Amino acid sequence: MFETLFNYPNVLARHREGPAAEERQRFLVHRANQDAACSTLLRTARDLLIIAKNIDVAGSSAICNHDVEVAAAKWARHQRRGHHSHGPRRSRALFLGLATNWLRFLGRLHEARPTPSPFADLIKDFAHYMREERGLSEATISGRCWHVEKLLAWLMSQNRCLAEVSVKDVDAFLSRKGGQDWGRVSVATSAKALRSFFRHAAMRGWCVGAIAAGIDGPRLFKQETLPVRADWAGVQRLITSTNGDRPRDIRDRAMLMLFA
């Protein structure tokens, strides 16, 4: 499969000689049989090599979800340091999604049965309110619930309950996340979601009513989400993705080499 996708000897050798080569080829053949486009297969092959370098897929031990999540977080931090255009959260999600699908295909993923969240009823009530009374989209509902669950889990780890939470607690949570792997946009998005939740929580009598108004996210500026610069590894991946003999590939490769 690698011979079909890659023309340059160095690129081909890197994929052939990389870890878990046989397992990566099997998954690529599987995706090709599902009629995946060539560009998709190239991107998948590139990402599988990254995953194989971060997770011991060729070993014999079971790989659990926690191992995959740790590797995804590590890769996201690496991408953040390299100013990758996806951002750490997006990079983590892409890594996690493909790694999980690949390991399931190989029968190597040990998935623990999820334990019910202690906040499930609160989240369900909040989601119902957004869906039925606010008419928000499912994507917005899912995103806001995700941020709320992160906060509630953090409060529990701090031995704080929702009834006694204060604006100081929310500020501490956002500050901690901003100092770890969240960018300014992610922190601002979380602050917006939490304001919505605490307005609803106050209406339900779950907490005091003054919290929502006191939640401030970071100020965002025009073109905030644009990358500072393209990292060299990303440029090389773009050049590699244009391998091929089609006129479009030749044109794209020439343009990329001109500006690289």
C-alpha positions as CSV (number, residue, x, y, z in Angstrom):
1,M,0.0,0.0,0.0
2,F,2.9,2.4,0.8
3,E,4.2,1.9,-2.7
4,T,0.9,3.0,-4.2
5,L,0.8,6.2,-2.1
6,F,4.4,7.4,-2.1
7,N,6.8,8.0,-4.9
8,Y,9.8,9.6,-3.2
9,P,12.2,7.0,-2.0
10,N,12.9,8.8,1.3
11,V,9.2,9.1,2.1
12,L,8.5,5.5,1.1
13,A,11.4,4.3,3.3
14,R,10.2,6.3,6.3
15,H,6.7,4.7,6.1
16,R,8.1,1.2,5.4
17,E,10.6,1.3,8.2
18,G,8.5,3.1,10.8
19,P,6.9,1.3,13.8
20,A,3.9,-1.0,13.2
21,A,4.3,-0.8,9.4
22,E,2.3,-4.0,8.8
23,E,-0.5,-2.8,11.1
24,R,-0.6,0.6,9.4
25,Q,-0.7,-1.0,5.9
26,R,-3.6,-3.2,6.9
27,F,-5.7,-0.3,8.0
28,L,-4.8,1.7,4.9
29,V,-6.0,-1.2,2.7
30,H,-9.2,-1.4,4.8
31,R,-9.8,2.4,4.2
32,A,-9.0,2.0,0.5
33,N,-11.6,-0.8,0.2
34,Q,-14.1,1.7,1.7
35,D,-13.4,3.9,-1.3
36,A,-11.4,6.5,0.6
37,A,-9.9,9.2,-1.7
38,C,-6.2,9.2,-2.3
39,S,-5.8,12.5,-0.5
40,T,-7.5,11.0,2.5
41,L,-5.3,7.9,2.4
42,L,-2.2,10.1,2.3
43,R,-3.3,12.1,5.3
44,T,-4.3,8.9,7.1
45,A,-0.9,7.3,6.4
46,R,0.9,10.4,7.7
47,D,-1.1,10.5,10.9
48,L,-0.9,6.7,11.5
49,L,2.9,7.0,11.5
50,I,2.7,9.8,14.1
51,I,0.4,7.7,16.2
52,A,2.6,4.6,15.9
53,K,5.6,6.7,17.1
54,N,3.6,7.7,20.2
55,I,1.8,4.4,21.0
56,D,3.4,0.9,21.1
57,V,0.9,-0.6,18.6
58,A,3.3,-3.5,17.6
59,G,3.6,-4.7,21.2
60,S,1.6,-7.5,22.8
61,S,0.0,-5.6,25.8
62,A,-3.5,-4.3,25.7
63,I,-3.9,-0.6,24.9
64,C,-6.5,1.2,27.0
65,N,-8.3,4.5,26.4
66,H,-6.2,6.2,29.0
67,D,-3.0,5.3,27.1
68,V,-4.4,6.8,23.9
69,E,-5.6,10.0,25.7
70,V,-2.2,10.5,27.2
71,A,-0.5,10.1,23.8
72,A,-3.0,12.5,22.2
73,A,-2.4,15.1,24.9
74,K,1.3,14.8,24.5
75,W,1.0,15.3,20.7
76,A,-1.3,18.3,21.2
77,R,1.3,20.0,23.4
78,H,3.9,19.3,20.7
79,Q,1.7,20.9,18.1
80,R,1.0,23.9,20.3
81,R,4.8,24.5,20.7
82,G,5.1,24.3,16.9
83,H,2.3,26.8,16.4
84,H,0.3,24.2,14.4
85,S,-2.7,25.7,12.6
86,H,-5.2,23.2,14.1
87,G,-4.6,24.3,17.7
88,P,-4.0,21.9,20.6
89,R,-7.6,20.9,21.1
90,R,-8.2,20.1,17.4
91,S,-4.9,18.3,17.2
92,R,-5.8,16.2,20.2
93,A,-9.2,15.3,18.8
94,L,-7.8,14.3,15.4
95,F,-5.1,12.1,17.0
96,L,-7.6,10.5,19.4
97,G,-10.2,9.8,16.8
98,L,-7.9,8.1,14.3
99,A,-6.0,6.2,17.0
100,T,-9.2,4.9,18.5
101,N,-10.5,3.7,15.1
102,W,-7.2,2.1,14.1
103,L,-6.9,0.2,17.4
104,R,-10.5,-1.0,17.2
105,F,-9.8,-2.3,13.7
106,L,-6.8,-4.1,15.0
107,G,-8.7,-5.5,18.0
108,R,-6.0,-4.0,20.3
109,L,-8.1,-1.4,22.1
110,H,-9.2,-2.3,25.6
111,E,-12.3,-0.1,26.3
112,A,-13.4,0.1,29.9
113,R,-17.1,0.3,30.4
114,P,-17.8,4.0,31.1
115,T,-18.9,4.9,34.6
116,P,-22.0,7.1,34.9
117,S,-21.0,10.7,35.4
118,P,-22.0,12.1,38.8
119,F,-23.1,15.2,37.0
120,A,-25.2,13.4,34.4
121,D,-28.6,14.7,35.7
122,L,-27.4,18.3,35.8
123,I,-25.9,18.0,32.3
124,K,-29.0,16.4,30.9
125,D,-31.3,19.1,32.4
126,F,-29.0,21.8,31.0
127,A,-29.0,20.2,27.5
128,H,-32.8,19.8,27.6
129,Y,-33.2,23.5,28.4
130,M,-30.9,24.6,25.6
131,R,-32.6,22.2,23.1
132,E,-36.3,22.8,24.0
133,E,-36.3,26.3,25.3
134,R,-33.4,28.0,23.5
135,G,-33.6,26.0,20.3
136,L,-29.8,25.8,20.0
137,S,-28.1,23.4,17.6
138,E,-26.8,20.0,18.7
139,A,-23.2,21.1,18.1
140,T,-23.6,24.1,20.4
141,I,-25.3,22.0,23.1
142,S,-22.6,19.4,22.9
143,G,-19.8,21.9,23.1
144,R,-21.4,23.8,26.1
145,C,-22.1,20.5,28.0
146,W,-18.5,19.5,27.4
147,H,-17.2,22.7,29.0
148,V,-19.6,22.4,31.9
149,E,-18.6,18.8,32.6
150,K,-15.0,19.8,32.7
151,L,-15.7,22.5,35.3
152,L,-17.8,20.2,37.5
153,A,-15.2,17.5,37.4
154,W,-12.6,20.1,38.5
155,L,-14.8,21.3,41.3
156,M,-15.2,17.8,42.5
157,S,-11.4,17.3,42.5
158,Q,-11.2,20.5,44.7
159,N,-13.8,19.1,47.1
160,R,-16.2,21.9,46.1
161,C,-19.9,21.4,45.4
162,L,-22.1,23.4,43.0
163,A,-24.2,24.9,45.8
164,E,-21.1,26.7,47.3
165,V,-19.3,27.6,44.1
166,S,-18.2,31.2,43.6
167,V,-16.9,33.3,40.8
168,K,-13.4,32.8,42.2
169,D,-13.7,29.1,41.6
170,V,-14.7,29.6,38.0
171,D,-11.9,32.1,37.5
172,A,-9.4,29.6,39.0
173,F,-10.6,26.9,36.7
174,L,-10.3,29.1,33.5
175,S,-6.9,30.3,34.6
176,R,-5.7,26.8,35.2
177,K,-6.9,25.6,31.8
178,G,-5.4,28.7,30.1
179,G,-2.0,27.9,31.7
180,Q,-2.1,24.3,30.5
181,D,-3.3,23.4,27.0
182,W,-6.1,25.9,26.2
183,G,-5.6,28.9,24.0
184,R,-7.3,32.2,24.5
185,V,-10.1,31.3,22.1
186,S,-10.8,28.0,24.0
187,V,-10.9,29.9,27.4
188,A,-13.2,32.5,25.9
189,T,-15.5,29.8,24.5
190,S,-15.5,28.0,27.9
191,A,-16.4,31.3,29.7
192,K,-19.4,31.8,27.4
193,A,-20.6,28.2,28.0
194,L,-20.2,28.6,31.8
195,R,-22.1,31.9,31.8
196,S,-25.0,30.1,30.1
197,F,-24.8,27.2,32.5
198,F,-24.8,29.3,35.7
199,R,-27.7,31.4,34.5
200,H,-29.6,28.1,34.1
201,A,-28.2,26.8,37.4
202,A,-29.3,29.9,39.3
203,M,-32.8,29.6,37.8
204,R,-33.0,26.0,39.0
205,G,-31.7,27.0,42.5
206,W,-28.5,24.9,42.2
207,C,-26.3,27.9,43.1
208,V,-26.3,31.5,44.0
209,G,-27.5,33.9,41.3
210,A,-24.6,36.3,40.9
211,I,-22.1,33.9,39.3
212,A,-22.9,34.2,35.6
213,A,-22.5,38.0,35.5
214,G,-19.1,37.7,37.1
215,I,-17.5,35.3,34.6
216,D,-15.1,37.1,32.3
217,G,-13.2,35.4,29.5
218,P,-10.1,36.8,27.8
219,R,-10.5,39.6,25.3
220,L,-10.3,38.3,21.7
221,F,-8.9,40.3,18.8
222,K,-9.5,40.3,15.1
223,Q,-7.8,37.4,13.4
224,E,-7.1,35.8,16.8
225,T,-7.3,32.3,15.4
226,L,-4.8,32.8,12.5
227,P,-1.5,30.9,13.0
228,V,1.6,32.9,13.8
229,R,3.6,31.0,11.2
230,A,3.6,27.7,9.3
231,D,5.9,25.2,10.9
232,W,8.5,23.5,8.6
233,A,7.1,20.0,9.4
234,G,3.7,21.1,8.2
235,V,5.2,22.5,5.0
236,Q,6.9,19.2,4.4
237,R,3.7,17.3,4.9
238,L,1.9,19.6,2.4
239,I,4.7,19.0,-0.1
240,T,4.4,15.2,0.5
241,S,0.7,15.3,0.0
242,T,1.2,16.5,-3.6
243,N,3.1,13.4,-4.6
244,G,1.7,12.2,-7.9
245,D,1.8,12.6,-11.6
246,R,-1.5,14.4,-12.2
247,P,-1.2,18.0,-13.6
248,R,-2.8,19.3,-10.4
249,D,-0.2,17.6,-8.2
250,I,2.7,18.9,-10.3
251,R,1.3,22.4,-10.1
252,D,0.6,22.3,-6.4
253,R,4.1,20.8,-5.7
254,A,5.8,23.6,-7.7
255,M,3.8,26.3,-5.9
256,L,4.7,24.9,-2.5
257,M,8.4,24.5,-3.3
258,L,8.4,28.1,-4.5
259,F,7.1,29.5,-1.2
260,A,8.6,26.9,1.2
